[in-house]
Amino acid sequence: MQPFVVGLGGTLRASSSSETALRIALDAAEAAGARTELFGADYLARLPMYDPERPARVSGRRLVEALRAADGVIVSSPGYHGSVSGLVKNALDYAEELRDDVRPYLTGRAVGCVTTAYGWQAAVTTLQALRTIVHALRGWPTPLGAAINSAESRLGPGGADARVTAQLRTVGLEVCGQGGVPRPAGVRGAHQNAASDTDTVLRMF
């Protein structure tokens, strides 16, 4: 079966680093055989603040139904004051609509976590916060979470440098790997090249 991977994240700034990172990870998942759907900042900004006392409005139904159908999810957030942005957190709160499903919340889904910030401290603390949210939603964070320091790495409209691209592609591939998608031979090298960067990030925890 072709898995379905949902990506959500970004900021209201045009060509933001967090949305660029999300697109790179989603492209890797698609190259591995997944069907993907992106919920970027333009969509997320139109979502009303989630109200658990009322069913999701029409504007939020598309996201809810996509998460319900998803086999995997990739979330990309900027680091705002040491944690995820309100835009991304509000979108994730809509997963509450799945509480009574056979697979409640994000149960059984691999979730790739990506964060961007101008400095390591904000990037890493935001990644930790995002992983905690995913656990609370009963999802399975992928082994690699990409914490990107935009003060040191290029990430913008023109793409990203090779090291960051390898990390983001690995996140996308790991989301697919959880769903049983074989890794294309041409992509395996990127996963291997990311190993040293993975070790660097993990040592920071």
C-alpha positions as CSV (number, residue, x, y, z in Angstrom):
1,M,0.0,0.0,0.0
2,Q,1.1,3.6,-0.7
3,P,1.4,5.3,2.7
4,F,0.0,8.8,3.2
5,V,2.3,11.4,4.9
6,V,1.0,14.7,6.2
7,G,3.3,17.6,6.7
8,L,2.4,20.7,8.8
9,G,4.4,23.8,9.8
10,G,6.0,27.0,8.7
11,T,5.7,30.6,9.6
12,L,4.0,33.6,8.1
13,R,7.2,34.9,6.7
14,A,7.5,34.2,3.0
15,S,9.9,31.3,2.2
16,S,10.5,30.6,5.9
17,S,13.3,28.2,6.9
18,S,10.8,26.0,8.7
19,E,8.5,25.6,5.7
20,T,11.5,25.1,3.4
21,A,12.7,22.3,5.7
22,L,9.3,20.7,5.8
23,R,9.2,20.6,2.0
24,I,12.6,18.9,1.8
25,A,11.5,16.2,4.2
26,L,8.2,15.7,2.5
27,D,9.9,15.5,-0.9
28,A,12.1,12.7,0.4
29,A,9.0,10.8,1.6
30,E,7.4,11.3,-1.7
31,A,10.5,10.1,-3.5
32,A,10.4,6.9,-1.3
33,G,6.9,6.2,-2.6
34,A,4.6,8.0,-0.2
35,R,1.6,10.2,-1.1
36,T,2.0,13.5,0.7
37,E,-0.1,16.6,1.7
38,L,1.4,19.9,3.0
39,F,-0.4,22.2,5.4
40,G,1.8,25.3,5.4
41,A,1.5,28.6,7.1
42,D,-1.0,30.0,4.7
43,Y,-3.5,27.3,5.7
44,L,-2.5,27.1,9.4
45,A,-2.9,30.9,9.8
46,R,-6.6,30.6,8.8
47,L,-7.4,28.1,11.5
48,P,-9.4,29.4,14.4
49,M,-8.0,28.8,17.9
50,Y,-9.0,25.3,18.7
51,D,-12.0,25.0,21.0
52,P,-12.4,21.5,22.5
53,E,-16.0,22.4,23.4
54,R,-17.0,22.7,19.8
55,P,-16.5,20.4,16.8
56,A,-13.8,21.6,14.4
57,R,-15.2,24.2,12.1
58,V,-15.2,23.8,8.3
59,S,-11.8,25.5,8.1
60,G,-10.3,22.8,10.2
61,R,-12.0,19.7,8.8
62,R,-9.4,19.2,6.0
63,L,-6.6,19.0,8.5
64,V,-8.5,16.7,10.8
65,E,-9.4,14.3,8.0
66,A,-5.9,14.3,6.7
67,L,-4.5,13.5,10.1
68,R,-7.1,10.8,10.5
69,A,-6.0,9.1,7.2
70,A,-2.3,9.7,7.7
71,D,0.2,6.8,8.1
72,G,2.9,9.3,9.1
73,V,3.3,13.0,9.9
74,I,6.1,15.5,9.7
75,V,5.9,18.6,11.8
76,S,8.2,21.6,11.3
77,S,8.3,24.5,13.8
78,P,10.4,27.5,14.4
79,G,11.8,28.0,17.9
80,Y,9.8,30.8,19.5
81,H,10.9,31.6,23.0
82,G,12.2,28.2,23.7
83,S,9.2,26.2,22.3
84,V,7.0,25.6,19.3
85,S,5.2,28.4,17.7
86,G,1.5,29.1,18.5
87,L,0.7,28.5,14.8
88,V,2.0,25.0,14.9
89,K,0.7,24.2,18.4
90,N,-2.8,25.3,17.5
91,A,-2.7,23.0,14.4
92,L,-1.6,20.1,16.6
93,D,-4.4,20.8,19.0
94,Y,-6.9,19.9,16.3
95,A,-5.7,16.2,16.7
96,E,-8.1,16.3,19.7
97,E,-10.8,15.7,17.2
98,L,-9.4,12.2,16.8
99,R,-9.8,11.2,20.5
100,D,-12.7,8.8,19.9
101,D,-11.2,7.2,16.8
102,V,-10.2,3.5,16.6
103,R,-6.7,5.0,16.3
104,P,-7.0,7.9,18.8
105,Y,-4.9,11.0,18.3
106,L,-1.7,10.0,16.4
107,T,-1.6,6.4,17.6
108,G,0.5,4.1,15.5
109,R,1.9,6.9,13.3
110,A,5.5,7.8,12.8
111,V,6.1,11.5,13.4
112,G,9.1,13.3,12.1
113,C,10.1,16.4,14.1
114,V,11.9,19.3,12.6
115,T,12.8,22.6,14.3
116,T,14.6,25.7,13.1
117,A,16.0,28.6,15.2
118,Y,18.8,31.2,15.2
119,G,21.0,29.3,17.7
120,W,21.4,25.8,19.1
121,Q,19.7,26.4,22.4
122,A,16.4,27.4,20.8
123,A,16.6,24.7,18.1
124,V,17.2,21.9,20.6
125,T,14.7,23.0,23.3
126,T,12.0,23.4,20.7
127,L,12.8,19.9,19.3
128,Q,12.5,18.5,22.9
129,A,9.1,20.3,23.3
130,L,7.9,19.0,20.0
131,R,8.8,15.4,20.8
132,T,7.0,15.8,24.1
133,I,3.8,16.9,22.3
134,V,4.1,14.0,19.9
135,H,4.3,11.6,22.8
136,A,1.3,13.2,24.4
137,L,-0.6,12.6,21.2
138,R,0.5,8.9,21.3
139,G,2.7,9.3,18.2
140,W,6.1,7.7,17.6
141,P,8.8,10.3,17.0
142,T,11.3,9.1,14.4
143,P,14.8,8.2,15.7
144,L,16.3,11.4,14.1
145,G,14.8,14.7,14.9
146,A,16.3,17.5,12.9
147,A,17.3,20.6,15.0
148,I,18.6,23.2,12.5
149,N,20.6,26.2,13.6
150,S,20.0,28.8,10.9
151,A,22.9,30.9,12.2
152,E,25.2,28.2,10.9
153,S,23.4,26.5,8.1
154,R,21.9,27.9,4.9
155,L,18.2,27.1,4.6
156,G,16.0,29.3,2.4
157,P,14.3,29.7,-1.0
158,G,17.2,28.2,-2.8
159,G,17.2,25.1,-0.6
160,A,19.7,24.0,2.1
161,D,23.3,23.0,2.3
162,A,24.2,19.3,1.9
163,R,24.4,18.6,5.6
164,V,21.0,20.0,6.5
165,T,19.4,18.4,3.4
166,A,20.8,15.0,4.4
167,Q,19.2,15.4,7.9
168,L,15.9,16.4,6.5
169,R,15.8,13.7,3.9
170,T,16.5,11.2,6.7
171,V,13.6,12.4,8.7
172,G,11.3,12.0,5.7
173,L,12.7,8.5,5.0
174,E,12.3,7.4,8.6
175,V,8.7,8.4,8.6
176,C,8.2,6.2,5.5
177,G,10.4,3.4,7.0
178,Q,8.0,3.1,9.9
179,G,5.3,2.5,7.3
180,G,7.2,-0.2,5.5
181,V,8.3,1.7,2.4
182,P,11.6,0.4,1.0
183,R,14.3,3.0,0.7
184,P,15.3,3.7,-2.9
185,A,18.9,2.8,-3.6
186,G,19.8,6.3,-4.7
187,V,18.6,7.8,-1.4
188,R,20.4,5.5,1.0
189,G,23.6,7.5,0.7
190,A,21.9,10.6,2.1
191,H,20.8,8.6,5.1
192,Q,24.4,7.3,5.7
193,N,25.9,10.8,5.2
194,A,23.6,12.2,7.9
195,A,25.0,9.8,10.6
196,S,27.7,12.1,11.8
197,D,25.3,15.0,12.1
198,T,22.8,12.8,13.9
199,D,25.5,12.0,16.5
200,T,26.3,15.7,16.9
201,V,22.7,16.6,17.6
202,L,22.1,13.6,20.0
203,R,25.2,14.5,22.0
204,M,23.5,17.8,22.8
205,F,20.6,16.2,24.8
